[in-house]
């Protein structure tokens, strides 16, 4: 699939067929999740389950063809591709305008999947206490992860966002998603799809989940808290993010992990 080619219309979930739109100038397809107008789609659809499933299936098909899609997480908007597909990895770096030495995180649908792609040095219950949630856990990668994903490091960050759509998408793909923020590298993170319109022509699909948090509040753009757990019994905060206090409470007070200074 050539990214952004032939997808020059906007489809609103729940409307049958492909409806023309005034947004024809954007070479991208946009699908709106049920409940996205009020930000009520994080926990899955309260109605219109059919449209939700159709958007999931469309997203899976595009990812399997090497496409890069934008979608909501529990913190900010992200762009994703299949982590096990090396051509997709090249595509997502092209979208970001990002240096290939900057690592991508992976997103999985279930905690059990972490054990397939990472070497876990912490109690299983610790993972359950932090995930799903706004935290990225950095661990030693396993041989099951694509060697061409972040080939310059033995570590990988793994996420399970507290958002039903991206979790279900990873589950349906049966492999991890490579995930990064939906913005040009070095620019601010985004909380609505309108904020990254410049990327639309380079994307295969934009999944609109409505505004994430308060777009006027800078703290809502901090992204996930990133913690390195690769050293047994210890941790390093790599990025404070939006959940630092609660994450430290669990790591230090509940499990007695020691910070590496």
Secondary structure as the mmCIF struct_conf table of DSSP 4:
data_model
#
loop_
_struct_conf.conf_type_id
_struct_conf.id
_struct_conf.beg_label_comp_id
_struct_conf.beg_label_asym_id
_struct_conf.beg_label_seq_id
_struct_conf.end_label_comp_id
_struct_conf.end_label_asym_id
_struct_conf.end_label_seq_id
TURN_TY1_P TURN_TY1_P1 UNK A 3 UNK A 4
BEND BEND1 UNK A 5 UNK A 6
STRN STRN1 UNK A 10 UNK A 11
TURN_TY1_P TURN_TY1_P2 UNK A 13 UNK A 14
BEND BEND2 UNK A 15 UNK A 15
BEND BEND3 UNK A 17 UNK A 17
TURN_TY1_P TURN_TY1_P3 UNK A 22 UNK A 25
BEND BEND4 UNK A 26 UNK A 26
BEND BEND5 UNK A 28 UNK A 28
STRN STRN2 UNK A 30 UNK A 32
HELX_LH_PP_P HELX_LH_PP_P1 UNK A 33 UNK A 33
TURN_TY1_P TURN_TY1_P4 UNK A 34 UNK A 35
HELX_RH_3T_P HELX_RH_3T_P1 UNK A 36 UNK A 38
TURN_TY1_P TURN_TY1_P5 UNK A 39 UNK A 43
BEND BEND6 UNK A 46 UNK A 47
HELX_RH_AL_P HELX_RH_AL_P1 UNK A 49 UNK A 64
TURN_TY1_P TURN_TY1_P6 UNK A 65 UNK A 66
STRN STRN3 UNK A 69 UNK A 72
BEND BEND7 UNK A 74 UNK A 76
STRN STRN4 UNK A 77 UNK A 82
TURN_TY1_P TURN_TY1_P7 UNK A 83 UNK A 84
HELX_RH_AL_P HELX_RH_AL_P2 UNK A 86 UNK A 96
TURN_TY1_P TURN_TY1_P8 UNK A 97 UNK A 97
TURN_TY1_P TURN_TY1_P9 UNK A 100 UNK A 101
BEND BEND8 UNK A 102 UNK A 102
HELX_LH_PP_P HELX_LH_PP_P2 UNK A 103 UNK A 104
STRN STRN5 UNK A 105 UNK A 107
BEND BEND9 UNK A 109 UNK A 110
HELX_RH_AL_P HELX_RH_AL_P3 UNK A 111 UNK A 117
STRN STRN6 UNK A 118 UNK A 119
BEND BEND10 UNK A 122 UNK A 122
HELX_RH_AL_P HELX_RH_AL_P4 UNK A 124 UNK A 130
BEND BEND11 UNK A 132 UNK A 134
STRN STRN7 UNK A 135 UNK A 141
HELX_LH_PP_P HELX_LH_PP_P3 UNK A 142 UNK A 142
TURN_TY1_P TURN_TY1_P10 UNK A 143 UNK A 144
BEND BEND12 UNK A 145 UNK A 145
TURN_TY1_P TURN_TY1_P11 UNK A 147 UNK A 148
BEND BEND13 UNK A 149 UNK A 150
TURN_TY1_P TURN_TY1_P12 UNK A 151 UNK A 152
BEND BEND14 UNK A 154 UNK A 154
STRN STRN8 UNK A 155 UNK A 159
BEND BEND15 UNK A 162 UNK A 162
HELX_RH_AL_P HELX_RH_AL_P5 UNK A 164 UNK A 173
TURN_TY1_P TURN_TY1_P13 UNK A 174 UNK A 174
BEND BEND16 UNK A 175 UNK A 175
HELX_LH_PP_P HELX_LH_PP_P4 UNK A 176 UNK A 176
STRN STRN9 UNK A 177 UNK A 181
BEND BEND17 UNK A 182 UNK A 183
TURN_TY1_P TURN_TY1_P14 UNK A 185 UNK A 186
BEND BEND18 UNK A 187 UNK A 187
HELX_LH_PP_P HELX_LH_PP_P5 UNK A 188 UNK A 189
BEND BEND19 UNK A 191 UNK A 192
HELX_RH_3T_P HELX_RH_3T_P2 UNK A 193 UNK A 196
HELX_RH_AL_P HELX_RH_AL_P6 UNK A 197 UNK A 200
TURN_TY1_P TURN_TY1_P15 UNK A 201 UNK A 202
BEND BEND20 UNK A 204 UNK A 204
STRN STRN10 UNK A 205 UNK A 208
BEND BEND21 UNK A 213 UNK A 213
TURN_TY1_P TURN_TY1_P16 UNK A 215 UNK A 216
HELX_RH_3T_P HELX_RH_3T_P3 UNK A 218 UNK A 221
BEND BEND22 UNK A 222 UNK A 222
STRN STRN11 UNK A 225 UNK A 228
BEND BEND23 UNK A 231 UNK A 231
TURN_TY1_P TURN_TY1_P17 UNK A 232 UNK A 233
STRN STRN12 UNK A 234 UNK A 239
TURN_TY1_P TURN_TY1_P18 UNK A 241 UNK A 242
HELX_RH_AL_P HELX_RH_AL_P7 UNK A 244 UNK A 248
HELX_RH_PI_P HELX_RH_PI_P1 UNK A 249 UNK A 254
TURN_TY1_P TURN_TY1_P19 UNK A 255 UNK A 255
STRN STRN13 UNK A 258 UNK A 259
#
